[in-house]
Amino acid sequence: MNLLGIDFEDWYHPELIQRHLKTQNNKPTVVNGIDKILDWLRKNETFATFFVVGELLELKPELLDKILAGGHEIGFHSMYHTRLDSPNYREKFTEEIKRFDALTSKKSRGFRAPTFSLNHNSAWAIDVLSENNYVYDSSVVPAKTKLYGISDAQTRPYRITSKNLERDDPSGKIMEFPLLVTKILGRKVPACGGFYLRALPLKIIENAIRHNNEQNIPASFYIHSWELTPEFMPKVPLSFIENFVTYYNLGNTLKKLDRLIKKFKFTSFSRFLSEAKF
Ligand SMILES: [Zn+2]
């Protein structure tokens, strides 16, 4: 069994786009793709966790009902898609998690950090999650990239604490589900979705999932809402690299992920946790 997390955000949330925006008054468009995503999951008899950027629930409260009605799970992806390691964010994050709890009637039990920004400068977030009765996190990518990654972290799910982000700590109350990585030419590389799903040959990702499953480790996989519904994603002028990372092969994402979920079994984190024996 593997894990599917859909990072549900709008076109103005990705970090590589957000840094170019001058105004806060951006009109959401990607939210309109929700029905297409839900239909696709239903046809594939697959449940997913939607890590939602909270402000979208304030703008479109019906999103929550639609997600839950499909048998899926709601999770937290911050209120505005702010990096956890932004200066002095702890207090604001604590307010945000309470606001999200109110918006979702405390149904959210899991968290995904925007841009996987859980690291040694933002380890406090694990304490805040724990204080607010969260039970799991999926923000650790055990491979170093330019924007994120904790290369020493273990790949099997473990109890994470703010003092120990990399390994199992029996005193930990939060279960960490590290994202799928693989090795290419001896180097650890993310194989967990998003840009890597778009850029890597499907064979490499399939082998990474199989490798995990052979060791009884669930592959934690993610995709952005806007990658599944690129027709609702406007084209924002970016630098060459940012443009490549954001838009490369966007039109083929759904097709590639569709092949993966037909080949491997995926489910939501909450369903996995209720069935798993740890
Ligand atoms: Zn995100």
Residues whose N, C-alpha, C, O or C-beta is under 5 A from the ligand:
A	BS01	ZN	D7 E9 P114 T115
